[in-house]
């Protein structure tokens, strides 16, 4: 709706400047433009032809959308047309104001793009760290717990009580909650609207789910060595040569080339 507001206001001003009344200008713009706003202009023209006043048609149009920026423009036009049908200066001023607002919005989106990228990269870093803990740290602690199941002492008791399944679920819920929080913040910074963070939430949560599926397969042993190697490359950024010393991981990856 707001995307074509400035253009349509400029067309209204040009048509009104040629001598047309405001109502005729609305009809011309509705016939020469496309989009939701032009459809509303056509409906507004039809309502006036069926007996409604132009002010009433403008009020109904304004109450339909409840957009503050649009409401200010409609109120200005509605009050100006009560004195005259030739309000080219008012329409030109409204078009200029709308164009300036478009420029401000574009500049704000350009400045916040890098902030959104930083938020997403920070979340991906957190996800990589959590996946690395699950793949290497918890797996090693579980193996150590099996070896020291009968050992005495505080350290042995702690390791023996380690529940890797519960910690894995805790890690997954943590990264999912963090995905939603990061998405809400990114959406608000980008569009000053909390609801706009929904698309970021779906994107980040999907990445977390896919990553954790590979993590669980790598930890449980259900995946092949090559899959484990690819996961380690993903979460640690290691090269193949750096992973040569990891048992049961890279040999499967390198075997395809040999």
Secondary structure in CASP SS format (residue, H / E / C, confidence):
PFRMAT SS
TARGET T0000
AUTHOR 0000-0000-0000
METHOD secondary structure of the structure
MODEL  1
X C 1.00
X H 1.00
X H 1.00
X H 1.00
X H 1.00
X H 1.00
X H 1.00
X H 1.00
X H 1.00
X H 1.00
X H 1.00
X H 1.00
X H 1.00
X H 1.00
X H 1.00
X H 1.00
X H 1.00
X C 1.00
X C 1.00
X C 1.00
X C 1.00
X H 1.00
X H 1.00
X H 1.00
X H 1.00
X H 1.00
X H 1.00
X H 1.00
X H 1.00
X H 1.00
X H 1.00
X H 1.00
X C 1.00
X C 1.00
X C 1.00
X H 1.00
X H 1.00
X H 1.00
X H 1.00
X H 1.00
X H 1.00
X H 1.00
X H 1.00
X H 1.00
X H 1.00
X H 1.00
X H 1.00
X H 1.00
X H 1.00
X C 1.00
X C 1.00
X C 1.00
X C 1.00
X H 1.00
X H 1.00
X H 1.00
X H 1.00
X H 1.00
X H 1.00
X H 1.00
X H 1.00
X H 1.00
X H 1.00
X H 1.00
X H 1.00
X C 1.00
X C 1.00
X H 1.00
X H 1.00
X H 1.00
X H 1.00
X H 1.00
X H 1.00
X H 1.00
X H 1.00
X H 1.00
X H 1.00
X H 1.00
X H 1.00
X H 1.00
X C 1.00
X C 1.00
X C 1.00
X C 1.00
X C 1.00
X C 1.00
X C 1.00
X H 1.00
X H 1.00
X H 1.00
X H 1.00
X H 1.00
X H 1.00
X H 1.00
X H 1.00
X H 1.00
X H 1.00
X H 1.00
X H 1.00
X H 1.00
X H 1.00
X H 1.00
X H 1.00
X H 1.00
X H 1.00
X H 1.00
X H 1.00
X H 1.00
X H 1.00
X H 1.00
X H 1.00
X H 1.00
X H 1.00
X H 1.00
X H 1.00
X H 1.00
X H 1.00
X H 1.00
X H 1.00
X H 1.00
X H 1.00
X H 1.00
X H 1.00
X H 1.00
X H 1.00
X H 1.00
X H 1.00
X H 1.00
X H 1.00
X H 1.00
X H 1.00
X H 1.00
X H 1.00
X H 1.00
X H 1.00
X H 1.00
X H 1.00
X H 1.00
X H 1.00
X H 1.00
X H 1.00
X H 1.00
X H 1.00
X H 1.00
X H 1.00
X H 1.00
X H 1.00
X C 1.00
X C 1.00
X C 1.00
X C 1.00
X C 1.00
X C 1.00
X H 1.00
X H 1.00
X H 1.00
X H 1.00
X H 1.00
X H 1.00
X H 1.00
X C 1.00
X C 1.00
X C 1.00
X H 1.00
X H 1.00
X H 1.00
X H 1.00
X H 1.00
X H 1.00
X H 1.00
X H 1.00
X H 1.00
X H 1.00
X H 1.00
X H 1.00
X H 1.00
X H 1.00
X H 1.00
X H 1.00
X H 1.00
X H 1.00
X H 1.00
X H 1.00
X H 1.00
X H 1.00
X H 1.00
X H 1.00
X H 1.00
X H 1.00
X H 1.00
X H 1.00
X C 1.00
X C 1.00
X C 1.00
X H 1.00
X H 1.00
X H 1.00
X H 1.00
X H 1.00
X H 1.00
X H 1.00
X H 1.00
X H 1.00
X H 1.00
X H 1.00
X H 1.00
X H 1.00
X H 1.00
X H 1.00
X H 1.00
X H 1.00
X H 1.00
X H 1.00
X H 1.00
X H 1.00
X H 1.00
X H 1.00
X H 1.00
X H 1.00
X H 1.00
X C 1.00
X C 1.00
X C 1.00
X C 1.00
X H 1.00
X H 1.00
X H 1.00
X H 1.00
X H 1.00
X H 1.00
X H 1.00
X H 1.00
X H 1.00
X H 1.00
X H 1.00
X H 1.00
X C 1.00
X C 1.00
X C 1.00
X C 1.00
X H 1.00
X H 1.00
X H 1.00
X C 1.00
X C 1.00
X C 1.00
X C 1.00
X C 1.00
X C 1.00
X H 1.00
X H 1.00
X H 1.00
X H 1.00
X H 1.00
X H 1.00
X C 1.00
X C 1.00
X C 1.00
END
